[in-house]
Amino acid sequence: MTEQTSALKSKENNNVASKQPKPPMQKAAPGTTKRIFGYIFQYKWRVALVVVCILVGAAAQAGSSLFLQSLIDTYILPMVGATNPDWMPLLRALTLMACLYAAGIFCSWLWQWIIVAVEQGTLKKIRDDMFAHQQTLPIRYFDTNEHGDIMSRYTNDTDTLRQAISQSFPQMFSSAVSALAALVSMLWLSVPVTIFVLAFTVILFVVVRKVVSRSGRYFVKQQIAIGDVNAFVEEAVNGQKVIKVFNHEDATQTTFDKKNEELFEASAEANTWGNVTMPIVGNMGYLLYILLAIFGGFAAISGLGNFGLSGAGQLTLGTLVSLLTLSRSFVNPLGQVSMQFNMVMMALAGASRIFALMDEQPEDDDGSVTLVNVELGEDGRTMTEVDHETGHWAWKREEGDDGTRSLKAAQSLSPRAAEVAMKARETAITSPDGRLTLLQGDVRFTDVTFGYNPNKPVLHDITWFAKPGQKIALVGATGAGKTTVTNLINRFYDIQDGMILYDGISVKGIRKPDLRRSLGVVLQDVNLFTGTVMDNIRYGRLDATDEECIAAAKLTNADGFIRMLPNGYQTVLEGDGSGLSQGQRQLISIARAAVADPPAMILDEATSSIDTRTEEVVQAGMDNLMKGRTVFVIAHRLSTVRNSDVIMVLDHGRIIERGSHDELIAQKGEYYQLYTGAVELE
């Protein structure tokens, strides 16, 4: 475990742990619905056409129900008992009714066809924005959030949103419009019957509201539980070998069962309450239908009076049939709205998690100094900025910045740290106007204090320097602060106090992409991507040619085994290069760093997980890569740091010894104890 991980674990133990199960959310975050529709309305013309189609469909449905009144009272009843009935008026009426139904069916098909493009386009834009924002997040975010939970936002949460956009939102609107059209139609036919239906609907609404509120809470909880299960499964898959080595299958199964049980309970509750909504609405709708049929039939037979927006008169059989049909057209949409409301609640819960990722604070980058290619004059000091690669780089300050600000900041340090900072400025090669500084690889820590948790410092007042071209080794026990030092150089984390100078320039003033372009990193844990070997090497510099990639592989001793692969450099790697040995994977990662051709290198325990024979091959490749560069080496195997120019021994975030191998051995201090095996690195 690195000291970074140790510090983060410490943070989790002393504060609210970011990886601990979070309290269940009771509702979606405010503003979620508005943000969803902000994405949907990017397709405003399609959305407008969907709305028109839904309105036409609702009008056709209400019109056909109203038409039943005249169909029965005007065309059918007069023909009852007639000697020579005229069928043509009835046929014309039925044709007109069929046209209404056909218009409704066509509009229903059309909006459902259009909404697919809106749904897929919206989700694509959301995923694009989510992934683009994810690339801006700091390393801290990925250190403190389960990767499986992040993945769940791209899969489960977006899927619930897909269902809402393609089904729930349009269905709710369609149902609302249909219910409104049915209500107006009932008022047109009979105000008393409409009042009776509305009174019954109030009772129905109270019952449905209680059911929906219960299911909504559990749908939100369900989405959180899905994220937890996915995170645990992803972690278990990645650590399957460790699980088997330590016979932790039963313990892992127990933990999974617990998380799965939580998901089961939340899903069961959500879907139980959600699924009873439609039966309740349906059965109460049937009850309303029966009551209307009984009392309406009695009123029609008795010839009781009736009045509506269309006028007053007796309640006819045709009017009653239309009212019965309209009552179903009014109640059923309410049930559909209730059912879709559950899906909307689940979609809002998923969207809240998506937008929570988008709202994470991006990595700060207030730097203004950039990295540019330069041509050196014959004196080795004159620099001319060019737009092609020359093998020489320079730091370029913004216009009006001649380095005075960084000089004043350095002077405010402690006397010892200020002396180190001033020395960096003296050795820097700078253009007459102060805007260009040759990149040499001079790195200096001055009074640096840092902690992953600000209340628990990992490094304490660190001051040291690396001259251009030097090989600096950092050794010490786990948790001493070695990896933290390298994390601070490339600004994965920013220091709380002090300054880190790169060729006399504070790294906080350098743009992060330019700073990291100047630093090649080879880690102990190698990440290879799905693609060919050539693609994985080219990952170090995407515009590198095949010849440059092969040259990098030869430089780092990777060419030999690559040519023995089935398709050589075109061999496709999958599963993080699972078909390769650890040493082969490491050689590819070193070749990847070589093709980037950075002026400085960080080697973080790059050989600690491979055997001694392979280490010799890898070490030879790294030695070729390190020539002429400033290199920072973190190693547990002290045999790999013997030829370092400077070895620094860290203990609990402090430098306790520094010097060459021979000097430290002669001192017979901590390094001597470590090297001779008198004490262990761990």
N, C-alpha and C positions, 0 to 999 in steps of 0.2 A: 504493500500500500504506500502510495506517495504521500509526502507531507501535505499536498493539496487536498487529497482525499481525506486525510486525517483531520485537517482543519475544517473541512466541510462537515465531516461527521461530528466534530466537536460543536460546530455551529448548530447542527440539527439537535444535538442532545441538550444544548443550553437554551435554545429558543424554540419557537414553534417549528417543528421539523417539516421541511417542505415535502418530504416523501411520505409523511405519515398520512393516513386516511383523513381527508378533509371533512368537516361537518357537512351533512347533506344540505344542499341548497333547497330552499323552500319555493323559490320562484326564479324565473329567468331574470337576467340583469336588465335594468332599465334601459330603454332605448334600443333593445335588440330588434324589435319588430320594425322600427323606423329604418334601421341599418339594412335589414333584409330587403325591404321594399326599395331602398336606395339602389341596391344592386338590380332588383327586378325591373325598375323603371328605366334602366339603361336601354331596354327594349320597348320604349313607350308606344311605338306604333303597333307592334304586335300585341302588347297588353291592351291597347285601345280596341283593337279588332276582337280580342277575346271578350272584352266587356260588351261590345255591341252584339256579338253572337249570343252571349248569355242573356242579354236583355231580350233579344228576338225570341230565343227559345222559351224564356219565361212568359213572354207575351203570347206566344203560340199555345203554350200549355193552358194559361188562364182563358184565352179566347176559346179554345176547344171546349173547356168546361162550361163556359157561359153559353156556348152554342147549343149545349144539350137542352137548355130551357126551350129555345125556339124549335129545336128539332122535335121535341116531344109534343109541346103545346101547339105548334103551328103546322107541323107536317105529319106527325104520326097519329095523334089522337083524333084529328078530323077524319082520317081515313078509316078509323075503327067503325065497322058496321056499314060503311059506304058500299053501294051496289056496284058502281063502276069507278073505283078509285083511280086518280091520276098520279102515276108514280114519278113522273118527270121532276116535279118540284122537290120530292124527297131525294131523288138521285142527284140533283144539282146541289142540294144541301150536303149530302154525304160526300160529294166530290170536293166541295169547299172545305169540309172538315178534314178530309184526307190531305188536302194541300196544306192546311195549318199544321197537321202532324208532320208532314214531310219537311216543312220549313224548320220546325223545331228539331227534328232528327238531324237534318243537314247542319244546322248551326251548332248542335251539340257535338257532332263529329268534327266540325271545322275548328272549334276552339280547343278541343282536346288534341288535335293534330298540331296546332300552332303552339300550344303551351309547352310541348316537348322541346322545341327550339329555345324558348325562353328559359325553361328549367336547366337544360344542359349548358346554355351560354352563361347563365348566372352562376352555376356551380363551378364552371371552368374559371370564371373571373375570381370567384372567392378563393379557389385553390391556388390560382396564380398569385393573388395578393397575400395569401397566408404563407406560401412558400417563399415569396420574395421578402416578406417581413421576417420570416424565420432566419434568412441569411444575414439579417442585420443584428440579430440578438447576440448578446455577449456569451462567452463560454460558460459563465456562471449559470445561465439559464439551463443549459444542457447538463451541467453538473448537478443541478438540484431538482430536475424534473425527470420522471421516468420516461424513457424513450417510447415504450409501448403506449403510454397515455397520450403522448404527442401524436403517435401514429393513429390512434383511435379518433382523433379530431379530423383526420383526412379521410377516414373510412366510415365509421359508424355515425359520427355526428353529421357529416355531409350527406349521408344516405337519408337520415331523418329529415334533413332540410330538403332533399330532392322530393321526398314524398309530399312534404307540405306545399312546395311550389307547384308541383304537377297535379296534385289532387286536392289537398286540404283547403288551400286559399281559394282556388277557383270554385270548388264545390261549396264552400261556405258562402261565397258571394252569390253563386247561382241559387243556393237554397234560400238565402235571404231575399233575393229578388223574387223568386217564385212564391215565397210566403207572402211578401208584400203584394204581389199581383193577385194572389188568391184572396187576400184580405180586402183589397179594393173591390174585387169582383163580388165578394159576399156582401159588402156594404151596398153595392149597386143593386143586388137582388133583395136583401133583407137585413135591415138594421137590427131587429130583435135577435135574429138567429146569430148574427155576427157578435153581438154583445155576449150571448150565451157561450159562443166558441172562445171568445177572449177571456171570459171568466174561467172557463175550464183550462185554458192555456196558462193562466197565472199559476194555478195549482200545479200544472205539469212543470212549469219553469222552476218553481221552488224545489220540487223533487229532483229535477235534473241538475240544478245548480249544486246541491249537496253532493251528488254523485261525482260530478265533474271536478269539483274542488278537491275531493279525495284522490281521484285518479291523477290529477295534474301534479300534485306533490310527489307522487310515487314515480311518475314518468321522469321528472327531473332527477330524482334519486337513482333511477335506473340508468340514465346516461352516465352518471358519475361512476356507478358500479361497473358498467361496461368498460370504461377507461381503466379502472383498477385491475380488472381481470386481464385485459389485453396487455397491460404493463407487466403483470406477473408472468403471463405466458411468454412474452418476449424475453424477459429476463431468464426464465427457466430454459428456454430453447438455447439461448446463448451460453448458458452455464451448464448444459446437459452433461458434459464430461465431468465437471466438478461434482455434480449431483451424484453421478454413478460411482466416482472414485471414493466418495465418502459415505456411500450407501444411504443417501438422504432422500431416496425415492419416496419413502413413506412420509417423512416430514414435509417434503415438498407437496405431496398429494394432500396432506392434511391442511396445509396453508391454502392450497388452491381450492379445496372443498369449502373452506370457510368463506373465501372471497366469492366463490361461485354460489354459495348458499345465500349470501347477501344480495347478489344479483338476482337469484331466483325469487327471493322474497319480494324485492322491489318490483321485479317484472310481473310476478304473479298478482301482487296487489294492484299495480297499475292497470294490467289488462283485465283483471276481474272486474274492477270498478268501471273500466272503460267499456267492456263488452256488455255490461248490463244496461248501459244507457239506451241503446237502440231497442231492446226488448221492452223496457219500461215505456219509452215513447210510443212504440208500436202498439202495445196492449192498451195504453190509455187512449191512443188514437182510435182503436177499435171500439172502446167504451164510448167515446164521444160519438162515433158513427152510429152506434146502436141507439144511444139516447136521442140523437137527432132524427133517426129513422122512426122511432116510436112516437115522439112528441110531434115531429113534423108530419108524419103520416096522419096522426089524429087531427092535426090542424087542417091539413089539406082536405080530408074527408068531411070534416065538420064545416068547411068553408069559412074558416076564421080569417080575419083581415091580416094584411101584411103591408109593410111599407119599406122602401129602400130609396137609394139615390135616384133610381129610375122612375119612382112614383109609388102610389099606393094602390092596393087592390087585394084580391084574395090570394092565398098561398096555393099556387097550382102544383100539380104533380111534376111538371117540367121544372119549375123553380126548385122544388124539393130535391129532385135528382141532381140538379146543378149544385145546390148547396151541399149535398152529401159528398159529391166529387170534390168540390172546392175545400171542404173541411179536411179531407185527406191530403189535398195539395197544400194546405196550410200547416197541418200538424207534422206530416212526414218530413218536410224540409227542416223543421225545428229539431227533429231527431237526428237528421243528417248533420246539422250544425253541431249538435252536442257530440256526436261521434267524431267529427273532424276536429272538434276543439281539443280532444285528447291528443290527436296526432300533432296538432299545432303546438300544444304544450311541450311535447317531446321534442319537436323541431326547435322550439325556442330554447329549450335546455341545451340541445346540441349546438345551436348557433351561439349561445352565450359562451360556450367553451371555445368555439372557433374565434369569436371576437376577443375573448380573453387573451388568446395567443397573439392576435393582431395588436392588442393594446399593450403588450409587454414593452417596456422601455427599450428602445434599440441601443446598440452599443454607441457610447459617446465617442465622437471623434472631432475634437476641436483643433486638431493640428492643421498647419498651413504649409509646412515644409514638404516639398515633393522630391522624388528621386528622378534624376534625368541622366541621359547619356552625354558624355563630354569627350572631346578630343584634347589630349594634353600637348602642350607645347614642348619644345626641345628642352626647356629648363625644368620640366617636370612639375611646374607650378601654374603655368598659364593654362586656363581652361576655356573651351569654347563649347557651348551647348549645341548638340546636334540631335537629329530625329532618327538616327540609326544606331545600331549596337556597335560599340567600339571596344568593349571590355573594360571601360572606365566609367564610373558613375560619380555623380556629385549631388549633394543636398542643395536644393534651390529654395531660398527663402522668398516670401512674397515681396512684392514691390514696396519699398519704404522700410523694410526690415533689414538692418545691417548687422544683426546679432547683439545689439546693445542691450535689449531686454533680457536675453539669457545671461549676459554678463552680469547685470545687476542682480539677477536671481541667484547666481552662483556666489556672489560676494556676500550674500546674506546667510550663507551656511556657516557651520562651525569652522574654526581656523584650519583644522586638519582637512575637512571635506572641501573647504574653499581652495586650499592649496592643490588638492587633486583636480578640482574643476578648472583652476587657472592653468594647470599644466596641460590639460586637454586642449585648451584654447591656443596655447603656445605651439603645440605639436600639430594643430590643424592647418591644412593648406587651404587658404581662402582667397578668393578673387579680390581685387582692389576695392570693389564696391561692397564687399562683405556678403553678397547674395549667394555665391557659389562656394561650397565647401567640399573638397574632394573626399569621397567615401574611402576610408582606409581601414575601418574596423576597430577604431579605438573606442572601447566601451568602459564606462566608469560609473560605479555606484558611490553616491556621496550621502552619508547620513540617512540611508534608506530604512524606513520602518514600514512594515506591512503586515496585515492580518486578513484572512478571508472573512473572519468576523472581526470588525474593528476593535472590539473589546478584548480580543485574544490575539495579540501580535504573534506572527510566525517568524518574522525577521526583526532584529533589534539593532538600529543604528549601524547598518552595514556600510562600510566604506572599503572599496577595492577598485582595481583598474586592470584592464587587459589591453596591452599594447597591440598595434596592428600586426597581424600574422602570428600572434602567440597562440599556443594551445593551453587553455586554462582547464584544469580538472577540479571538479567539485566532489568531495568525498565526505562521508559521514553517515551516521545511522539513519534509518528510516524516520522521517519526520523532522530531520535536522534543518530542512529548508532548501535542499538542492534544486528540486524541480520548481519550487517557487521562484527561485532566482531567474530561471529561464522563462517562466511565465510572465515575469515582470519586464524582461528585456523586450519581448514582442508585444507587450501590452494586452495580453489576455486579461490581465487585471492591472489596475492602476494603484500606485503606492499612496499611502496616507501622508507620508512625510519624507522629505529629502528630495534628491534629484537623481535621475539616471541619464547620463550623457552619452551620446553616440557621436563621435567625432566633434565633441565640444557642444553639441546641440541637445537640448532636453528632448527626450523621446516623446514627451507630452506635446511638443510642438511639431512633431512629424506626423503626417497623415498615416493612419494605420496600414492601409494597403501598401504604401511605399515602404514603410518600416518593415513589414513582413516580407515584402519582395526582396529585401536585402538580407534576410535571414533564412537559411535552409534548416529544416528540422527533420531529424531522423529519430523516431520514437521506438521504444521497446515493443509496444503493441502496434503492429503493422495493419493498416487498413488498405486492402486492395478492392478495386471496384469491378463490377461485372463488365467484361470487355476483354479485348486482346491484351497480351503482354505489352505490345507497342503502345496501346492506349494508356495503360497504367503508367508506363514510363513518361509518356508525353503529358501526363497530368501535371508534371512539374512545370511545364511551359507549353501551353496549348498550341503555340505557333511553331514549335520545334519540328524540324523535318525528320523523316525516317533515319537519315544518315546521322543526324545529331543524337537521336535516341540510341542508335546502335553504338555510336562513339562513347556515350555516357555509360552504356552497359559494359563496354570493353574496359573503360577506365576503372569501373568498380568491380571487375571480375565476375559480372553477371552474364556476360555473353556466352561463356562456355556451356552452362547448363541450359540457357534459353534455347540454344540451337539444337539441343538434344530433346526438346519437347516435341510432341507430335507434329505441330505446325509451326515450330520455331516462334518467331516474334508474333505470328498471327494466331497463336494458340489462345482460345477463349478461356478466360478465368471466370469461375462462378463461386458463389459462397465464400467470398473473401479469400479466394485462392486456396481453397481447402485441399486441392490436389497437390500442393507444393509443400516442401518441408519448411520449417520455421526459418532456416538459414536462407533458402531460396527466396522466400517472401521478403526477408530482410534485405537481400541483395537488390531485389527489384525496387524496394523503397529507397535504397541508397542511390540507385541509378536515377530514380525520379528526382532526388535532390540534386544529383549531378547535372541533369539536363537543365535544371533551373539556373545553375551556375551562380549561386548567391555569393556575395563577398564575405559573408560570415556564416558559421554553421553552429547548430546546437545538436549534440548527440546525447539523447536521454536514455542511458542504459540500453543502447542499441544491441549489445551482444550478450545481455545477461541471461537470455532464455535459450541460448543455443549451445551446442557442445563445443569442446575445446578445439577439435579439428576444424569444424565449420567456422569457429570464431577466427581462426587464423586467416581463412579466406576472406571473411567479412572484414576483418581488421585491415587486411591489405587493401581491400577496396576502399575502406574509409580513409586509410592513409593517403591514397592517391587523391581522394576527394578533398582532403584537408590542406593539401599543399598550397601555400601562399594565402591562406585565409585565416582570419581570427576564428578560433574554434573553442566552444565550451563543451566539455565532456562531463557527463554524469555517469559514474560507474561504481558497481559494487565489487567487481573484480579489479583489485588494485594493480594487477599485472598489466592491465590495459592503459594505465595512466602513468607508467614509469617514465615515458619519454615526454611528458608534458613540461612546458616551460615553467608553469607555476601550478602548484597543487594547493588548494585551499581546503582546510578541514573545518566543517561546520558542526556545531553542536547546539541544539535547541535555538536555532536562529541566530547564532553568533559565530563569527570567524575566530577560531581559537588558535589556528596555526596556518602559516602560508610559507611557501618556498618550493624549491625543486625537490625531486625525490631524494637526492643525496643529502641535501641540507636538512630535510625533515627526518631522515633516518639518523643523521648525526645528532640531532636534538634529542632523540629517544623520548619523544613525547607521545601524544595520542596517535599520530600517524604511524609511528614506529610500532606501537602496540597493535594497531590494526593490521599492519603489513606482516608482522611476525606471527599474527594469530593469537597474541596474548589476550586480546578482547575481540569480540565479534561485532561486525557492522550492525547487526540487528539489536 
